[in-house]
């Protein structure tokens, strides 16, 4: 997987916010954008972890009565 | 000694012996609240009339021979994140202003059934989404933060304005304020206690537990709140032992892990020295210290935030769009950013969490508990945004405060924080003891052994 940084600004950021149906004004987007870039950079620290067939740590329990 | 200054255990003994009435005790605490609230603002609301009425009922019941146990008549502060019937529950947020639940959260239900007397709702960082608690000040130095998000509960305990505080912990929110305010705080195993009736921050990382003045008091409260809840699917169906039973059993031969990575990186000299000193105390009591390497350390913060951010944003999705301007700026920014985390990144974090859990299980094959600093520094001054570390490195304050506590949320393991020293300015320094799943008993036993061998646990702030 590419380890390139993920920019989050300009029209791409506005498009992502629209896709999330999150109404962000251009001024607000200028505040949120750099924070999202920091979040992506933090998340990308997981890149070196080889996950293979590892399942997610979810907690769904299919029993109808517990 | 004024009654408010007693620990839960000491007050309970006085009440059981009829040398102290719950009414005297609650009056003493309410007077203490009047004397200190102006300086620390630990409470979102004080329920003085309800508390006096409950104390009178407790007094009558005890006089009639219906003593419910050690929690009966003991003053309680409840984090404002937890529903309380007929009492405003705002999560310290304008978004929830005027919210008055019609029933208690399960944890409050259990504590009131045990006879505790709620004296008020304690401040939280808004919706538990932060480690500062900006409404509140640290009783050890009111120019400093109490930590968070259960900052009101910790500040109240340290000031003597309650004897037990209910806290919640998603990335460290019980243990961080416990460490910065010099109290004891216990995050039990994930699912040990019901979270029904508590506003969630991150469903898969949220825990609820006690803050108290000493280890035994935490054990007594855990006894009352632990257990499965059929209406909270995250709770575990597991036997609940008496957590006070083996408390004084000692730690001879116990294997205590001391991490060689992550937990002592970018930690103040004072904190590192205090925790290493505590390790020596445990060794002197017969424990065997063993160096261990924390697995997947570089991915822990990433996985934690990649889970918290979208889960929190999912819970607040509607309110953010309808009343976004009512959130505090920091919380609003987190919620907006969390909307934009990809689902694949969230699931990647959950998969990394599986590996972290497996790695910790393997690490625990050689140890019984792990000890580590709770937070990397003493309480920062209000307004501090970045923490400077040697080598020109700086770290965002929230990142710094949760860096050492978040691993126990990711792994779901029980973790106890207690004071193991004070810096030159008199500020408390905390150590956490992390144990195996559902093994709160051993974690508490280690804490109790340290507490009995030292004089750092149980002090009130000189306010």
Interface residues (C-beta under 8 A of the other chain):
Chain A: X8 X16 X17 X20 X21 X22 X23 X24 X28 X31 X32 X35 X36 X39 X40 X42 X43 X44 X45 X46 X48 X49 X51 X54 X55 X56 X57 X58 X59 X61 X66
Chain B: X204 X230 X233 X234 X237 X296 X298 X299 X301 X302 X303 X305 X306 X309 X320 X321 X333 X336 X337 X339 X340 X341 X345 X347 X348 X349 X350 X351 X352 X353 X354 X355 X357
